[in-house]
Amino acid sequence: MYYKILSEWIKSDRIILNLSLALLFFISLVYFLWFGDGLFFAQENKSLFFFTGEYLCQFMAKPGGLLEYTGNFLMQGYYSNLFGSLLVSLIIVSFSAVFVKINKRFYIGRSFYILLTLIPACLLLLMHAQYEYYIHYSLGFLLTGFWFLFSISNQNKRLSYVFPALFPVFFYFTGSFAFIYIGMFITFLLVFERGIPGYFFIALLIMIAFIAFVVFREVLFLQPTGSLMFYPLPNDLSNLPTSFYLLSGYMIIFPLSLKISCSFISGSRSFILSPAMSATFVMTITVCLLIKLYDRDHADLMQLEKSVFNQNWDSIIEQHETSPSTNVAGQYYYNLALSERGQLCNRLFYGRQDFGIKSLSLTHFQEQIKRSVYFYYTIGLMNEAHHIAYESMVLSGYSPQNIKILIKTELLNGNYRSAERYLIMLKKTLHYRALAAIFEKMLYNPSMVLSHPEMGEKIKLLPRNDFFITQNDTENIDLMLMSNPDNKKVFEYKMAMLLLEKDYKAVVYQVKRMKDMKYTYIPRHIEEAIMVFINGNHELPYLGDFEISRETELRYKLYLAAFRMNKNKTRPEFDKLMKKNWGNTFWYYLEFK
Amino acid sequence: MKLTKIFGATEALFILIFIISGCKPDGYIDIQHLWREPVIEPDYSGVTIPVNIAPLNFIIKEDGVSFTIKARSSNSSDLKIKSKDGVVSFPVKSWKKLLKENQGQRIEIDILSEDNYGKVIEYDPVYMHVANEPIDPYLCYRLLYPGYESWKEMKIVQRSLENFHESSLFENQLLDDNCVNCHTFKQNDPGRFLLHVRGSKWGTYFVDDNEITRRTLRTEEMSANAVYPSWHPGGRYVVFSSNEVVQAFHMISGKKNEVYDQSSMLVIYDCNRNEISNIEETDTVKYMETFPCWSPCGNYLYYCRAKQIKKGFDYRNIKYDLVRKSFDQNLKVFGNAEIVFNAIEINRSVSFPRISPDGKYLVLTLHDYGTFSIWHKEADLYLLNLENGEIDLMDLNSAETESYHSWSSNGRWLVFSSKRGDGLTARPYFAYFGSPENIGKPFVLPQETPEFYKRFDKTFNIPEFVTGKIKIGPRDFARSSRKKSIKAVWSGSEK
C-alpha cells in the first residue's frame, strides 16, 4: 500500500516536475527574449572570440581557462537575441536536470523533490539576469553538478574513487569551481558515508586537492595563489551577485539537504508540502525577483550603446527624445548622435540635459573611459580615440568596440600595416568577418578611405598641426579648433559647451567664425542665444553677415510673453508650464536648469 | 630479338627522361624562369647569419599551389623541402648541419612554384651568408604591448637563438601585475644582472649566481627613481640615471607618444657596500644626464647630456650630446665631462650609446629631439669610431624606427629594435659586424611559425644577448618579492 502511494506520488511529481521545468524554460526564454537584448549586447561586446591557436593557448595557461574559453565561445551566440535566450534557458534547465538525477539517486521525499530541483535553477536564472554574470560561471556550476553526480553514481567501490581521484583534471578545467565540488563531496561523505572509509576518503580527497594545488602553483602554471583559488571568477569578487554565493553554498550543503529530505520519506506525514505548491512558490518568487532585478535605465543605456556601436544615430536621437535617459552616458550618446547628424546646435535641448558639459565628453574613469572614445572619434581626434581604444585592449583584451576603433583610426591615419594586423584578427571571428571585409578594401588604398562616406568625412576633421592632448576637454576642443579651423564638429561642440554653461555672450562672439566654415544659416540654439544677448541690451558684434531668422524672433517674443504671463505662479507650476511649450529651447535651459 | 628491341627502346626512353629531368630541376619540363628573387617573409634574402642560428623559416609570397625549396651549397648535400602553402620550415637538425658545413660560405636557396595548371616558375636563388663567428646562444627581452600608459601582462623572456625555445624569466602576474623594466646584464653574463620592479613589489632585483637580492635604491636625496643602468665591467658598481619622466600624446597623424625627462642625474651604486651617491658635476651649467654606458675597460663612463629644461620649454628643443667622464676605479673618482659627439651642433639628439667589447666602436641612436627614440620614426643607428671620432649612418637602418641595440659578447653581432615591420611593434633584428665597412644585412629573430610577426601584437623591448641560459625563473623573483627590500645608503653630496 505504502509503495503504491509512493509510486503514484513519484508519477504525479514527475509530471509536475516536467511541467515546472518547461515553465522555467519558458519564463527564461520569454524574459531574455523580451528584456535580454541589452544584456546580451553588453556581454557579447565585452570580448572577441578568435578562432586561433594563440587565443586558445592564452586560456590553457591557467586552471579554469578552458571554462572561460568555452563560455566565450558560447557567448558569441549572444549576437542573436533568440540564440542567446535559447542558450541560457537550456543551460538553466540542464542544471536543473542534473539535480533531478542526483535526487533520483537518493529517492528523496516528495516534500522536497521539486523544491530541491528548482531552487538551483532559479538561482541560476536570477544570476543570468545580471550584467556581471557570465555564461562560463553557469558552465562551472553545471560541470560541478555533473562531476558530483558521476562521483556518487558508481556502485562499484573501486570505480567510485575514479572521479574524486581525477580531481586535478577537473580542477584544470573548472578552476575555482572545483572547490565547490570538494565542499559538496566532503559534505556528501560526512552525511552518507560515515565511518572510517568515509573519513579516509575525505582525507584522500583533501590530499589530492592539496597536492594538485601545490603542483599547479609550483610546477605547472605561472599563476599566483589568488588566481589559482578564484579564477575564472572576477578579480573583484564583490562584482558577483549575491545569488552566486547562495548557489555555491546551496551546492555545498546540498548532500545535507538530501539527507534531511530522505528522512522525511518515512517521517512525519504532516510536513508534506504539495509539489505543485512548491513549484508555484519557487516560480512566483523567481518571477518577482526577476522583475525587481530588472533595471530599466540600465537596459535603455545598453540599448543606446548598441545603437552607438551600430551607428544608428537616428534611433538614439529618437530614443532619448521620446524616453529621456537620466544617465550621463545616455545623454552623452544623445549629444554624440546629434553631432554625427550635424544637429548638435539645432536639437541639443530637444533632449534632456541634466549634466551640463559633463554629458558632452565623459571623464576618463573606469567604464566611462571606453565610452569616451566616441567623442574623440566624432570630433576627429583620431590619435586620442586610438589611444583610448588601445588602452582598453591592453587592459581588457580585444572587444568588437575597441578593435573597430583601432582599425578605423589606423586607416584614417594611414597606418595600414597596423590596421592589417587588426583586420587579420577580426577575420578570425565569427560575426565580424563581414566588417573586416569592408575595411580590408581600404587597406593601402587612400582613395578608397576618402570615398567612404564615414571615413572620408572624418579625414576632413583631422588635426593639421600637432598638439598634446590634455586632461581637460574644453582645452582640447580649443586646441583642436586652432589645429583645424574648418572642423565643424568640434566647433559645434564648443558652442554646445558654451550653451550648456549658459555663456551666451561667448556664443555670440563665435558666430562670425561660421562663415568660413560654410554655414548657410545660424543653428537654432545659437540663434536663441543671440536673442538673449540682444534682449540684454548688449551691443551685437559682427555676425559674419548672418541674420536671425524671423521665426526665432517671433518665438522669442512668444517665449517672453509666456514668461511674463506665468512668472507669478509658483515655481513648480511656472516651470511645468514653461517646459511644456519651451522645454526644447536654450531659453528654458537658461532660466530653469 | 623482339624482346631485346623492346627492352632497348624502353631503356632509351628511360635514358631520355633521365636526361631531360636532369637538365631541368626536379623533373619539371615546362619551367618559366623569372629573373628576380621570390618575395619571402621575413626578408632573409642576402642576410649574413651566424652558424648557430635557429632555422630561418619563411613564407613564400608568390602565387602557387605547391612550392619546392632547395637549399644548396658547394660544401654539403642539398636540403629539399616541399610546401603546399608557401610556408617553409626547415628541420632543425638538417638546418644545423647545413650551416655547420658552410661556415664562412654562402647558401643558395632555389625556389620553384607550381600553379594549378602545372606551370612551374623558377626564381633567382635567395642567398644567405654564413659567418664564421657564432652568436651568443640566448637573447633576453621584455614582451609588452607597445601602448601608452597601461599594461596588464608583461614578461621578460629568454629565447634560445639556436632553436625556438623560449622561457620566462619574469612574469608580472606573479608580482601583483606590477611593471618590470630595464633588465641589464653585466657584460652578457646570464648569472649577473638586475631589473626594476615598480608598484607594490617595488625594488631593484639584483641577480648574482642564482641569488636574488631585492634592493631599494631610491633615497631621500634622490628626486626620482634609479632608471637606466649600466654595469661597470668590474661588477662592483652600477651607474644609473635617475629620471623624472613625463609622457605626452601627440594629436597629429604619424606620431603617437612623447616621453621626455623633466630632470635627470647620474648616480653610482656600490654593490659591495650598498651605497649610492651622485656623480659630481663641476660644470656650472645644469644638465640632464641619462643613458649611462661604461667602456669595456671600465675607465670611462659614456652618457647622454642635455641642458636642463626650464619653464615654457619646447620639447622639440631638448637635444642630447654624447659625453664621457674618466673614472678612477681605485679611488671611485670621476673626471670632468668631455663631449664625444656634439649632436646639438647638427640639431639632433643622441640616445643609447653602446660600446663594442673591443672598445673601438660605439653604436648610438640619433633622432630629431628628446630622449625616447622608440617613438621617433626618424631614429636611426649610427656607428662612432672611438679611435678617430668618425660617425656614420649604419647601412642596417630602415624608414621606420631603429632604437635600442646591444653587442654580442664577441662583438661580431648587433641586435637592435626596429619597427620596420609595421611601424608600431619593435622586433629584434640581428646584424653581422665585421668592420664598419662590412656590416651584414640584418635579419629578424627567426620564429618557428614564419607568420608569427603578422599576428603577434606585442613589442620586443630591450633585446640583450646573454652568453648562456639564465637559471632562475619567475617563481624565484616571486619568492624574492616577499622578502624585505634592502635600502641603499646615500653616500653622495647633499641635495
Interface residues (C-beta under 8 A of the other chain):
Chain A: T52 E54 E218 L222 Q223 P224 S227 L381 M382 N383 E384 H386 H387 Y390 E391 M393 V394 L395 L412 N413 G414 N415 R417 S418 E420 R421 I424 M425 L462 P463 R464 N465 D466 F467 F468 I469 L479 M480 S483
Chain B: Y145 G147 Y148 E149 S150 W151 K152 S168 E171 Q173 L174 D176 A248 F249 H250 M251 I252 S253 G254 K255 K256 E258 G421 D422 G423 L424 K454 R455 D457 P474 R475 A478
